[in-house]
Amino acid sequence: MENIRRYFDLIAGVSLTAEDWEMFASKLVRQDFPKKHVLLKSGKIEPYLSFVESGIFRFYHSKDEHELTFAFAFEGEFMSGYSSFLTQSPSHYHIESLTPATLWRISFDDLQSIYLETAIGNLIGRKTSEGLFLQKSKRELSLLTESAEQRYLNLFSEQAHLVQQIPLKYLASYIGVTPQALSRIRKRLASSH
């Protein structure tokens, strides 16, 4: 739970009073999940905003027999089926744990209470929303302007110790290539070092 407070202090630049932190922390629920657990199913409403204490998650859309991985969430980040969470309408995608994982979660209703009952609640919500928006914008820009090799290098440089735990087929889907093409990219990169 202290990782969340550190996130607000260091990354979001939000300084919480002891009273505000106690109010926020009292609403958090810690949950552990096994590998390959589907946290959110397409068609269901996202009830939580979560902070990843440990583990890796993938966000994916499935159609027929195909799955398209479009995002990952790693330790030390907030995550959610955020459009579903904000609108309280059904999600269009799934979220699955790729490793055993631990989340600290706050429900939609409890977050609304934080907004109303604390002086800093809206700032917490805004900073969290801004962080999720910036991740999404960075991903979209990457898809428009970078090669698959550069997208792989970016992900690897940001989360090198964790990327190795993600199956090749999900990494390939995320950067927009086949697993065979990703294998060729990895071989080319290995031979150039």
C-alpha positions in Angstrom: 0.0 0.0 0.0 2.9 2.3 0.6 3.8 2.0 -3.1 0.6 3.9 -3.9 1.4 6.7 -1.5 4.9 6.8 -3.1 3.3 6.9 -6.5 1.2 10.0 -5.5 4.2 11.7 -3.9 6.9 11.1 -6.5 5.1 10.5 -9.8 1.9 12.4 -9.5 3.3 15.2 -7.4 0.4 15.0 -4.9 1.2 15.5 -1.3 -1.4 13.8 0.9 -2.1 14.8 4.5 -2.2 11.9 7.0 -6.0 12.4 7.2 -6.5 12.2 3.4 -4.3 9.2 3.1 -6.1 7.4 5.9 -9.5 8.1 4.2 -8.1 6.9 0.8 -6.3 3.8 2.2 -9.4 2.8 4.2 -11.2 2.2 0.9 -8.5 0.1 -0.7 -8.9 -3.7 -0.8 -5.9 -6.0 -1.5 -6.5 -8.9 -3.8 -4.2 -11.7 -5.1 -4.8 -13.3 -8.4 -3.2 -16.4 -10.0 -1.6 -16.4 -13.4 -4.1 -16.4 -16.4 -6.9 -15.0 -14.3 -9.4 -12.9 -16.3 -10.0 -9.9 -14.2 -12.4 -8.2 -16.6 -14.4 -9.8 -19.3 -15.7 -8.1 -22.4 -19.4 -7.2 -21.8 -18.9 -6.7 -18.1 -18.7 -3.4 -16.2 -15.3 -2.5 -14.7 -16.0 -2.0 -10.9 -12.5 -1.1 -9.8 -9.6 1.2 -10.3 -6.5 -0.9 -9.4 -2.9 -0.3 -8.5 -0.5 -3.1 -9.5 1.6 -4.0 -6.5 3.1 -7.0 -8.3 2.5 -8.8 -11.5 1.8 -8.2 -15.2 -1.5 -7.8 -16.9 -2.5 -7.7 -20.5 -5.5 -5.9 -22.1 -6.9 -7.7 -25.2 -9.8 -7.8 -27.6 -11.0 -11.1 -28.9 -12.8 -11.7 -32.1 -13.6 -15.2 -33.3 -10.4 -17.2 -32.6 -8.1 -14.2 -32.6 -6.9 -12.1 -29.7 -5.4 -8.6 -30.1 -3.2 -7.5 -27.2 -3.2 -3.7 -27.1 -1.8 -2.8 -23.6 0.1 -4.2 -20.6 0.1 -3.0 -17.0 3.1 -3.5 -14.8 4.1 -3.2 -11.2 3.8 0.4 -9.8 1.0 1.5 -12.2 -2.7 2.2 -12.0 -4.8 0.2 -14.3 -8.5 -0.3 -15.1 -10.9 -1.0 -17.9 -11.0 2.7 -17.6 -13.6 3.7 -20.2 -16.0 1.1 -18.7 -15.1 2.3 -15.1 -15.8 6.0 -15.9 -19.1 5.4 -17.7 -20.1 2.3 -15.7 -21.0 0.7 -19.1 -19.8 -2.7 -20.5 -16.2 -3.1 -21.4 -15.2 -4.0 -25.0 -12.1 -5.9 -24.0 -10.6 -8.3 -21.4 -7.9 -7.9 -18.8 -5.9 -10.9 -17.8 -3.1 -11.6 -15.4 0.0 -13.0 -17.1 1.8 -13.7 -13.8 0.6 -14.2 -10.2 -0.4 -10.7 -9.2 -1.4 -8.5 -6.3 -3.6 -5.5 -6.7 -4.9 -2.7 -4.4 -8.4 -1.8 -5.6 -10.9 0.9 -5.0 -14.5 0.6 -6.2 -16.2 3.2 -8.3 -18.6 4.1 -5.4 -15.7 4.4 -2.9 -13.8 6.6 -5.3 -16.8 8.9 -5.7 -16.9 9.2 -1.9 -13.2 10.1 -1.8 -13.9 12.8 -4.4 -16.7 14.2 -2.2 -15.2 13.8 1.3 -11.6 14.8 1.0 -10.0 18.1 0.0 -7.5 16.3 -2.2 -9.8 13.6 -3.7 -10.4 15.3 -7.0 -6.6 15.9 -7.5 -6.0 12.2 -6.9 -8.6 11.4 -9.5 -7.2 13.9 -12.0 -3.6 12.8 -11.6 -4.6 9.1 -12.0 -6.7 9.9 -15.0 -3.9 12.0 -16.6 -1.5 9.1 -16.1 -3.8 6.6 -17.8 -4.5 9.1 -20.6 -0.8 9.7 -21.2 -0.1 6.0 -21.4 -2.9 5.6 -24.0 -1.8 8.6 -26.0 1.8 7.3 -26.1 0.6 3.9 -27.3 -1.5 5.5 -30.1 1.3 7.7 -31.3 3.7 4.8 -31.2 1.4 2.8 -33.5 1.1 5.7 -35.9 4.8 6.7 -36.1 7.1 3.9 -35.1 8.1 0.6 -36.6 7.4 -2.7 -34.9 11.0 -3.0 -34.1 11.0 0.4 -32.4 7.8 -0.4 -30.4 9.5 -3.6 -29.2 12.6 -1.7 -28.2 10.6 0.9 -26.4 8.7 -1.7 -24.4 11.9 -3.5 -23.7 13.7 -0.4 -22.5 10.9 0.6 -20.2 10.3 -2.8 -18.6 13.2 -5.1 -19.6 13.1 -7.3 -16.5 9.3 -7.8 -17.0 9.0 -8.2 -20.8 10.9 -11.5 -20.6 7.9 -12.9 -18.6 5.4 -12.1 -21.4 4.7 -14.9 -23.9 6.0 -14.1 -27.4 2.6 -14.3 -29.0 1.3 -11.5 -26.8 4.3 -9.3 -27.4 4.0 -9.9 -31.1 0.3 -8.9 -31.0 1.1 -5.8 -29.0 3.7 -4.5 -31.5 1.5 -5.5 -34.5 3.5 -8.4 -36.0 3.3 -12.2 -36.2 5.3 -14.2 -33.6 7.6 -15.3 -36.5 8.3 -11.6 -37.4 9.0 -10.8 -33.8 11.5 -13.7 -33.6 13.3 -12.2 -36.6 13.4 -8.8 -35.0 14.8 -10.3 -31.8 17.4 -12.2 -33.7 18.4 -9.1 -35.7 18.7 -7.1 -32.5 20.7 -9.8 -30.7 23.2 -10.0 -33.6 23.7 -6.2 -33.8 24.8 -6.1 -30.1 
